[in-house]
Amino acid sequence: MIEGINNFILRNARVIDPFTGEDSVRDIGVMDGVLVNPEGVLNPLEIDLKGLVAAPGFIDIHVHLRQPGKTEAETIATGTMAAAAGGFTGIVPMPNTSPACDNASTIEYLRRHTAVDGVVRVYPCGTLTKNYAGEEMAPIGSLKNAGVMALSDDGRCVQNHDLMRHIVEYAKQFELPILDHCEENYLKGSGYVHEGKWSVLLGMTGIPSASEALMVARDIMLAKLVDWKIHIQHISAKDSVELVRRARKEGIKISAEATPHHIALTDEYIKRYDTNYKMNPPLRSEEDRLAIIEALADDTITVIATDHAPHTQTSKLVEFDQAPFGIIGLETALPVTLTELYHAGVLSLPQLISKFTVGPAEVLGLRNHSLALGNPADITIFDPDFEYVIDKKQFYSKSRNTPFAGMTVKGKVRGTMVCGRLVYDDLAEQRMA
């Protein structure tokens, strides 16, 4: 990390900006935290980015920082540093903390600690319901005044449809998008893996895809009824994808995200009995995985988000059915998706970058996020062709619960700049005298 330097000229970068459609090789000027004409930069540090890509800063709209609460698994400091190392200049931490982010004071706690310990932008998110319990609407107006940018009960799904309707109506009034974890509790039951071939063969209790699709259909109906934005978190099932595809064609304000693990993995991996393959929604069938990839290609799914869910090593070292759901993902998201989508010929680089930039910005209603002159200098720099093996011992995250350790990937983050400050720096060899 370079301390105290705000003026840069980034030479010879392949600039890919999906907001403007740019894909060209040029220099980038940064002065006092803002993008400027390179010729006007005073006393810059010059870095040669030949062979590297510079893009608008990536945004992850689905992250668990665990603070306040389970700081043994992650903190604002370690989580935002992991985000920087993953190429993310902004993140949305989920509000299912302890205490939950269902009031202005907890949001203020998050903002104050982020100002001191955070190295990337943190966009606060409030709960849909009080105490994250799914029974009574949270004070949405005061959450908005406290600075939240979205609402979510991630990890749980509001089962009361009338309550959910009123939440969507209030969210619209305060112009807050809803990020929803779609799951019908009765169908889910006590399941902890995908209901399919492998759950039967291994004698594990399954979660049917219908438990997700049912609530996706509910949310689509409410988005249409209220005419407001509902974003489907970590979509995992073919039927859910089809519902979203039809809804978007009808102009309903619905969007969806896919995670790198649902893009790269299937339920076959649970035969290893490794709890790092346990997440919710669960890894599903190859048919479901291919449906997600197709939906990314045709822009039915506009966002890639990690659902970064840290857990201590001890909590994961138990029987599969007893282990908590979730894996970390901030530091593996770009290399995994470059490998599975770009190098596999599914998406072009501009298309892939759009899933980390344009898609999230549209959900949150962010403006001025392109690499246009005058905008804040939030930049993600990466090498799309660098091949290496993922080593979880090198992670900045406090936790190590990843299924991608030991995977050979192609693509690596080299630098992350937030408001002109290089908060992650793997560019020593690119310094110019």
C-alpha positions in Angstrom: 0.0 0.0 0.0 1.3 3.5 -0.9 0.7 5.9 1.9 0.1 9.6 1.2 0.3 9.5 -2.6 -2.7 10.7 -4.4 -1.3 11.7 -7.8 -0.7 9.0 -10.4 -0.3 8.5 -14.1 -1.2 4.9 -15.1 0.5 4.3 -18.4 -0.5 2.0 -21.3 -3.6 0.5 -19.5 -6.2 -1.4 -21.4 -9.1 0.6 -20.2 -12.4 -1.3 -20.2 -15.3 0.8 -19.0 -18.7 -0.9 -19.5 -20.5 2.3 -18.4 -19.3 4.1 -21.5 -18.5 1.2 -23.8 -14.8 2.1 -23.9 -12.2 -0.6 -24.6 -8.9 1.1 -25.5 -5.3 1.4 -24.5 -4.5 4.8 -23.0 -3.0 6.6 -19.9 -5.1 7.4 -16.9 -4.5 10.5 -14.7 -5.3 10.7 -11.0 -4.9 13.8 -9.0 -6.3 14.5 -5.5 -8.5 11.4 -5.7 -10.1 12.4 -9.0 -9.7 11.2 -12.6 -8.1 13.9 -14.6 -6.3 14.4 -17.9 -2.8 12.8 -17.5 -1.1 15.9 -18.9 -2.4 17.9 -15.9 -1.1 15.6 -13.1 1.4 17.3 -10.8 4.4 15.3 -9.4 2.9 11.9 -10.2 4.0 8.4 -9.5 4.0 6.7 -12.9 3.1 3.1 -13.2 3.3 1.1 -16.5 0.1 -1.0 -16.8 1.1 -2.5 -20.2 -0.7 -5.9 -20.5 -3.0 -5.1 -17.6 -6.7 -4.1 -17.5 -8.0 -1.0 -15.7 -11.7 -0.9 -15.0 -14.1 1.0 -12.9 -13.9 -0.1 -9.3 -15.7 -3.4 -8.7 -18.7 -3.5 -6.3 -19.8 -6.5 -4.3 -23.4 -6.1 -3.1 -23.4 -9.2 -0.9 -20.8 -9.4 1.8 -20.7 -10.5 5.5 -18.3 -8.5 7.6 -19.5 -10.1 10.9 -18.9 -6.9 12.8 -20.6 -6.1 15.2 -20.8 -9.7 16.5 -18.7 -12.6 15.3 -15.4 -10.7 15.1 -13.5 -14.0 15.6 -14.5 -14.8 11.9 -14.1 -11.4 10.3 -13.9 -7.7 11.1 -14.4 -4.5 9.2 -10.6 -4.1 9.0 -9.9 -7.7 7.7 -13.0 -7.9 5.5 -12.5 -4.6 3.7 -8.8 -5.5 3.2 -9.9 -8.8 1.7 -12.2 -6.8 -0.6 -9.4 -4.6 -1.7 -7.2 -7.7 -2.4 -10.1 -9.0 -4.5 -10.4 -5.9 -6.6 -13.5 -4.5 -4.9 -13.6 -0.7 -4.2 -17.0 -0.9 -2.7 -19.1 -3.5 -0.8 -22.5 -3.9 0.8 -22.3 -5.7 4.2 -25.3 -7.7 5.1 -27.2 -6.5 8.2 -27.6 -9.9 9.9 -25.0 -8.9 12.5 -25.3 -9.0 16.3 -27.0 -6.7 17.0 -28.8 -6.6 13.7 -28.6 -3.4 11.6 -32.3 -2.6 12.2 -31.8 0.8 13.8 -29.9 4.0 13.3 -27.5 3.5 16.1 -26.1 0.2 14.7 -25.8 1.8 11.3 -23.9 4.7 13.0 -21.6 2.1 14.6 -20.9 0.6 11.2 -20.2 4.0 9.6 -17.8 5.1 12.4 -15.8 1.9 12.5 -15.7 1.8 8.7 -14.3 5.4 8.7 -11.5 4.2 11.1 -10.8 0.6 9.9 -12.2 0.3 6.4 -10.0 0.6 3.3 -12.8 0.4 0.7 -16.2 2.1 0.4 -18.8 0.4 2.6 -22.4 1.0 1.6 -24.6 0.3 4.6 -27.6 -2.0 4.4 -30.5 -2.2 6.8 -32.8 -5.1 7.7 -36.2 -5.6 6.2 -37.6 -6.6 9.6 -37.0 -5.8 13.3 -34.3 -7.9 14.8 -34.0 -9.7 11.5 -36.9 -11.9 12.8 -39.3 -11.7 9.8 -42.3 -10.6 12.0 -42.4 -6.8 12.0 -41.2 -4.2 9.5 -38.0 -2.4 10.4 -38.1 1.4 10.8 -37.2 2.0 7.1 -37.5 5.8 7.3 -35.0 6.1 10.1 -32.7 3.6 8.4 -32.7 5.7 5.3 -31.9 8.8 7.3 -29.0 6.9 8.9 -27.5 6.3 5.5 -28.5 2.8 4.3 -28.4 2.2 0.6 -30.5 -1.0 0.5 -32.6 -3.4 2.7 -32.1 -7.1 3.2 -32.9 -9.9 5.6 -30.2 -12.0 3.9 -29.8 -15.5 5.5 -33.6 -15.5 6.0 -36.6 -14.8 3.9 -39.8 -13.0 5.0 -42.4 -15.7 4.9 -45.5 -13.4 5.4 -46.4 -12.2 2.0 -48.6 -9.3 3.3 -45.7 -8.1 5.4 -43.4 -8.4 2.5 -45.8 -6.3 0.3 -45.8 -3.5 2.9 -42.0 -3.6 3.1 -41.7 -3.2 -0.6 -44.2 -0.3 -0.6 -42.2 1.5 2.1 -38.9 0.7 0.4 -40.2 2.3 -2.8 -41.3 5.4 -0.8 -37.7 5.8 0.5 -36.1 4.7 -2.8 -34.3 1.7 -1.2 -33.7 -1.4 -3.3 -34.6 -4.7 -1.7 -32.0 -7.5 -1.7 -33.8 -10.7 -1.0 -32.8 -14.2 0.0 -35.5 -16.3 -1.6 -36.4 -19.4 0.4 -39.7 -21.0 1.4 -39.2 -22.4 4.9 -41.6 -25.3 4.8 -40.1 -26.7 1.6 -36.6 -26.2 2.8 -37.4 -28.0 6.1 -34.2 -29.3 7.7 -32.4 -29.6 4.4 -28.7 -28.6 4.1 -27.7 -29.8 0.5 -29.4 -29.7 -2.9 -32.3 -32.2 -3.2 -31.1 -34.4 -6.1 -29.0 -37.4 -7.1 -26.2 -36.8 -4.7 -28.4 -36.1 -1.6 -30.1 -39.4 -2.2 -26.8 -41.3 -2.8 -25.2 -39.8 0.3 -28.2 -40.0 2.6 -28.3 -36.2 3.2 -31.4 -34.1 3.7 -32.1 -32.1 0.6 -33.4 -28.6 -0.2 -35.6 -28.7 -3.3 -35.1 -26.0 -6.0 -38.8 -25.2 -5.6 -38.1 -23.6 -2.2 -36.2 -20.9 -4.0 -38.3 -20.6 -7.1 -41.5 -20.2 -5.1 -40.2 -17.1 -3.3 -38.6 -15.7 -6.5 -42.1 -15.9 -8.1 -43.6 -14.2 -5.0 -41.0 -11.4 -5.3 -41.7 -10.9 -9.0 -45.4 -10.5 -8.3 -44.7 -8.0 -5.6 -42.2 -6.1 -7.8 -44.9 -5.9 -10.4 -47.6 -4.9 -8.0 -45.7 -2.2 -6.3 -43.5 -1.2 -9.3 -40.3 -1.3 -7.3 -36.8 -2.9 -7.4 -36.3 -6.3 -5.9 -32.9 -7.9 -6.4 -32.7 -11.7 -6.1 -29.7 -12.7 -4.1 -27.5 -15.7 -5.0 -29.8 -17.3 -7.5 -29.1 -21.0 -7.9 -31.8 -22.9 -9.7 -32.9 -23.2 -13.3 -36.5 -22.6 -12.5 -35.7 -19.4 -10.7 -33.6 -18.2 -13.6 -36.5 -18.8 -16.0 -38.8 -16.8 -13.8 -36.4 -13.8 -13.7 -35.9 -14.0 -17.5 -39.6 -13.7 -18.2 -40.1 -11.0 -15.6 -37.3 -8.8 -17.1 -38.7 -9.3 -20.6 -42.0 -7.9 -19.2 -40.2 -4.9 -17.8 -40.7 -5.8 -14.2 -38.1 -4.2 -11.8 -36.4 -7.4 -10.9 -32.7 -8.3 -11.0 -30.5 -11.2 -9.9 -27.0 -12.1 -8.9 -25.0 -15.2 -9.3 -22.1 -16.3 -7.0 -18.7 -17.6 -8.3 -19.4 -20.9 -6.4 -22.7 -21.5 -8.2 -21.0 -20.6 -11.4 -18.0 -23.0 -10.9 -19.3 -25.9 -8.7 -22.1 -28.4 -8.5 -23.6 -30.7 -5.8 -21.3 -33.5 -6.8 -18.6 -31.9 -4.6 -20.6 -32.8 -1.4 -19.4 -36.4 -1.8 -16.1 -35.1 -0.3 -18.0 -34.4 3.0 -16.0 -31.2 3.1 -18.0 -28.5 4.9 -16.4 -25.8 2.7 -18.9 -27.0 0.1 -21.9 -26.3 2.3 -23.7 -23.0 1.6 -27.2 -21.7 1.3 -28.6 -21.9 -1.3 -26.7 -25.1 -1.8 -24.6 -26.1 -4.7 -27.1 -27.5 -7.2 -27.0 -29.7 -10.3 -25.0 -29.3 -13.5 -28.3 -28.4 -15.3 -28.8 -25.6 -12.8 -25.2 -24.4 -13.2 -25.4 -24.3 -16.9 -28.7 -22.3 -16.6 -26.9 -19.7 -14.5 -24.1 -19.4 -17.0 -26.6 -19.0 -19.9 -28.4 -16.3 -17.9 -25.2 -14.4 -17.3 -24.5 -14.6 -21.1 -27.9 -13.2 -22.1 -28.0 -10.6 -19.3 -30.8 -12.2 -17.4 -28.4 -12.1 -14.5 -26.7 -8.7 -14.3 -24.6 -9.1 -11.2 -21.9 -11.3 -9.8 -21.6 -11.1 -6.0 -19.6 -13.3 -3.6 -21.9 -13.9 -0.6 -18.6 -13.7 1.3 -19.5 -15.6 4.5 -16.5 -16.1 6.9 -16.6 -18.8 9.6 -13.9 -19.9 11.9 -12.0 -23.1 11.3 -13.4 -24.6 14.4 -17.0 -24.0 13.4 -16.5 -25.7 10.1 -14.7 -28.7 11.6 -17.9 -30.6 12.5 -20.2 -33.0 10.9 -21.6 -31.8 7.5 -25.1 -31.4 8.8 -24.0 -29.5 11.8 -21.7 -27.0 10.1 -22.8 -23.4 9.4 -23.7 -22.5 5.8 -21.3 -20.2 3.9 -17.9 -19.7 2.4 -15.5 -16.7 1.8 -15.3 -15.4 -1.7 -13.9 -11.8 -1.9 -10.3 -12.8 -2.8 -11.3 -15.6 -5.3 -14.2 -14.0 -7.1 -12.3 -12.4 -10.0 -9.9 -15.3 -10.8 -12.6 -17.9 -10.6 -15.0 -16.0 -12.9 -12.2 -15.1 -15.3 -11.4 -18.8 -15.5 -15.0 -20.1 -15.7 -16.5 -17.4 -17.9 -13.9 -15.3 -19.8 -11.3 -17.9 -20.6 -14.1 -20.5 -21.2 -15.4 -18.2 -23.9 -18.8 -17.5 -22.2 -18.3 -13.7 -21.6 -16.0 -11.1 -23.1 -14.0 -9.0 -20.7 -16.3 -6.0 -21.0 -19.3 -8.3 -20.3 -17.6 -9.9 -17.3 -16.5 -6.5 -15.9 -20.1 -5.2 -16.3 -21.3 -7.9 -13.8 -19.0 -6.4 -11.2 -19.7 -2.7 -12.0 -22.7 -1.7 -14.1 -25.0 -4.4 -12.6 -24.3 -3.6 -9.0 -24.4 0.2 -9.6 -27.8 -0.1 -11.2 -29.2 -2.0 -8.3 -27.9 0.5 -5.7 -28.6 3.6 -7.9 -25.0 4.7 -7.9 -23.9 7.4 -10.2 -20.5 8.8 -11.3 -18.9 5.3 -11.2 -17.4 5.3 -14.7 -13.8 6.2 -15.5 -14.9 9.6 -17.0 -12.9 12.7 -16.1 -14.0 14.3 -12.9 -15.3 11.1 -11.2 -13.7 9.7 -8.1 -10.6 7.5 -8.9 -12.0 4.1 -8.0 -10.1 1.7 -10.2 -9.6 -2.1 -10.4 -6.4 -3.3 -12.1 -5.9 -6.9 -13.0 -4.0 -9.3 -15.2 -6.5 -11.4 -17.1 -3.9 -14.0 -18.1 -1.8 -14.6 -15.0 -2.0 -18.3 -14.0 -1.5 -19.5 -10.5 -2.8 -21.8 -7.8 -5.1 -20.3 -5.1 -3.4 -20.4 -1.7 -5.7 -19.6 1.2 -2.8 -19.0 3.5 -2.2 -15.8 1.6 -5.7 -14.4 2.1 -6.3 -11.1 4.0 -9.6 -12.4 5.3 -9.6 -13.6 8.9 -11.2 -16.9 7.8 -10.1 -19.7 5.5 -13.4 -21.5 4.6 -13.1 -21.7 0.8 -13.6 -24.6 -1.6 -11.2 -23.0 -4.1 -8.0 -23.7 -2.2 -5.6 -25.5 -4.6 -7.5 -24.6 -7.7 -5.5 -23.4 -10.7 -7.0 -20.2 -12.0 -6.1 -17.7 -14.7 -6.5 -14.0 -13.8 -5.2 -12.0 -10.8 -5.9 -8.6 -9.2 -2.8 -6.4 -9.3 -4.1 -3.2 -7.8 -7.1 -1.6 -6.2 -7.5 2.2 -6.0 -10.2 3.9 -3.9 -10.6 7.7 -4.3 -7.0 7.9 -5.7 -5.4 5.8 -2.9 -3.8 2.5 -3.8 -5.3 0.3 -1.1 -4.1 -2.9 -2.6 -0.8 -2.8 -4.4 0.8 -5.7 -6.3 2.4 -3.3 -8.9 6.0 -3.0 -7.7 7.4 -4.3 -11.0 5.4 -1.7 -12.9 6.9 1.3 -11.2 8.5 3.7 -13.6 11.7 5.7 -12.7 
